[in-house]
Each structure stands twice: as C-alpha cells, then as structure tokens.
C-alpha cells in the first residue's frame, strides 16, 4: 500500500501562523497600553508638581 501525504500539515501550519499573529498582536496592544499609561502618569505628575509649586 502506498502511503499518502501526511494529514493536516497545511492546516497545522496555517493554525500556527494565525496563533503567532494573534500573540504578536496581543503583545503590541499590551505594550501600547503600558506606554499610554506611562505617559498619562508622567503628565499627571507634572500637573501635580506644577500645582504644588504654584500653591507655595
């Protein structure tokens, strides 16, 4: 009996590609969120510092 081609290798490759793409997207979103929070915190700290110096 002749052995046919292996099953699901194409589907597995596509699935892995999609999962890798999804993981990369989640990492980018996480990094973007962290950056936004960091800029917001620095902005709030600057406003807090400027209001404290004006009050003195």
ABEGO torsion letter per residue (X at the ends): XBBBBBBGAAAAAAAAAAAAAAAAAAAAAAAAAAAAAAAAAAAAAAAAAAAAAAAX
